[in-house]
Amino acid sequence: MQLTEIDYGKARPIEGYGPGFFRIAGEVQSGAVLVMADRVTSWKGYGDPDTLLALAGQVDVVFVGTGAEMAYLPAALRDALDTAGIGVEPMTTPAACRTYNVLLSEGRRVAAALLPV
């Protein structure tokens, strides 16, 4: 079996997470975050739709990490993202981190809005 190291170039992969924090491109971030290939910002959770809506035209899909357990997104948030042309996929935060990294390594236009575990 041949192993190939992933090269993210200048993009920011999610390297780890734990109770209340994320390690992204070598830097520790506390609390909920929005991660994109070129930047990381804080995110105030479901009550902060404007931060996600500002991604219109920049990303094709946002993976929403709902914490340690899977949860439904508020209908208003889901509908607003759909209207803005942004795909949204809710999943547990660990799954969102993994999925974001895989698609990021493929050069896809993705973001991850993550609630801490």
SULBELPE-V275736 format. One record per pair of residues at least 12 apart in sequence whose ideal C-beta (glycine too) atoms are under 10 Angstrom apart, sorted by the first residue. I is the first residue (numbers start at 1). J is the second residue. Records with the same first field share a line. If there is no record, write none. Layout:
# SULBELPE-V275736
I=J ; J
This chain:
# SULBELPE-V275736
6=101 ; 102 ; 104 ; 105 ; 106
7=105
8=25 ; 37 ; 101 ; 104 ; 105 ; 107
9=37 ; 104 ; 105 ; 107
10=25 ; 37 ; 38
11=25 ; 35 ; 36 ; 37 ; 38 ; 101 ; 104 ; 105 ; 107 ; 110
12=24 ; 25 ; 26 ; 27 ; 35 ; 36 ; 37 ; 38 ; 39 ; 40 ; 100 ; 104
13=25 ; 26 ; 35 ; 37 ; 97 ; 100 ; 101 ; 102 ; 104 ; 105
14=29 ; 33 ; 35 ; 40 ; 65 ; 93 ; 94 ; 96 ; 97 ; 98 ; 100 ; 101 ; 104 ; 112 ; 114
15=27 ; 28 ; 97 ; 101
16=28 ; 97
17=29 ; 33 ; 65 ; 93 ; 94 ; 96 ; 97 ; 114 ; 116 ; 117
18=116 ; 117
19=68 ; 116 ; 117
20=32 ; 116 ; 117
21=33 ; 116 ; 117
22=35 ; 40 ; 65 ; 93 ; 97 ; 112 ; 114 ; 116 ; 117
24=39 ; 40 ; 97 ; 112 ; 114
25=39 ; 40
27=40
29=41 ; 42 ; 114 ; 116
30=42 ; 116
31=43 ; 44 ; 45 ; 114 ; 115 ; 116
32=44 ; 45 ; 46 ; 48 ; 51 ; 65 ; 67 ; 93 ; 113 ; 114 ; 115 ; 116
33=65 ; 112 ; 113 ; 114 ; 115 ; 116
34=48 ; 51 ; 52 ; 54 ; 55 ; 62 ; 64 ; 111 ; 112 ; 113 ; 114
35=62 ; 63 ; 65 ; 96 ; 97 ; 100 ; 101 ; 104 ; 110 ; 111 ; 112 ; 113 ; 114
36=55 ; 58 ; 59 ; 62 ; 100 ; 104 ; 109 ; 110 ; 111 ; 112 ; 113
37=58 ; 59 ; 100 ; 104 ; 107 ; 108 ; 109 ; 110 ; 111
38=58
39=111
40=112 ; 114
41=54 ; 113
43=64 ; 112 ; 113 ; 114 ; 115
45=64 ; 66 ; 67 ; 77 ; 113 ; 114 ; 115
46=64 ; 66 ; 71 ; 73 ; 74 ; 76 ; 77 ; 113 ; 115
47=74 ; 77
48=77 ; 113
49=74 ; 76 ; 77 ; 78 ; 79 ; 80 ; 81 ; 84
50=80
51=113
52=64 ; 77 ; 80 ; 81 ; 84 ; 86 ; 88 ; 111 ; 113
53=77 ; 80 ; 81 ; 83 ; 84 ; 86
54=84 ; 86
55=81 ; 84 ; 85 ; 86 ; 109 ; 110 ; 111 ; 113
56=81 ; 83 ; 84 ; 85 ; 86
57=84 ; 85 ; 86 ; 109
58=86 ; 109 ; 111
59=85 ; 86 ; 87 ; 108 ; 109 ; 110 ; 111 ; 112
60=85 ; 86 ; 87 ; 103 ; 108 ; 109 ; 110 ; 111
61=81 ; 86 ; 87 ; 88 ; 89 ; 99 ; 100 ; 103 ; 108 ; 109 ; 110 ; 111 ; 112
62=81 ; 86 ; 87 ; 88 ; 89 ; 90 ; 96 ; 100 ; 110 ; 111 ; 112 ; 113
63=87 ; 88 ; 89 ; 90 ; 91 ; 93 ; 95 ; 96 ; 97 ; 98 ; 99 ; 100 ; 103 ; 110 ; 111 ; 112 ; 113 ; 114
64=77 ; 78 ; 81 ; 88 ; 89 ; 90 ; 91 ; 93 ; 96 ; 111 ; 112 ; 113 ; 114 ; 115
65=90 ; 91 ; 92 ; 93 ; 94 ; 95 ; 96 ; 97 ; 99 ; 100 ; 112 ; 113 ; 114 ; 115 ; 116 ; 117
66=90 ; 91 ; 92 ; 93 ; 95 ; 96 ; 113 ; 114 ; 115 ; 117
67=92 ; 93 ; 94 ; 96 ; 114 ; 115 ; 116 ; 117
68=92 ; 93 ; 94 ; 115 ; 116 ; 117
69=92 ; 93 ; 117
70=90 ; 91 ; 92 ; 93 ; 95
71=90 ; 91 ; 92 ; 115
72=90
73=88 ; 89 ; 90 ; 113
77=90 ; 113
78=90
81=113
86=111
87=110
88=111 ; 113
89=110 ; 112
90=113
91=112
92=115 ; 117
93=112 ; 113 ; 114 ; 115 ; 116 ; 117
94=114 ; 117
96=112 ; 113 ; 114 ; 115
97=112 ; 114 ; 117
98=112
99=112
100=112 ; 113 ; 114
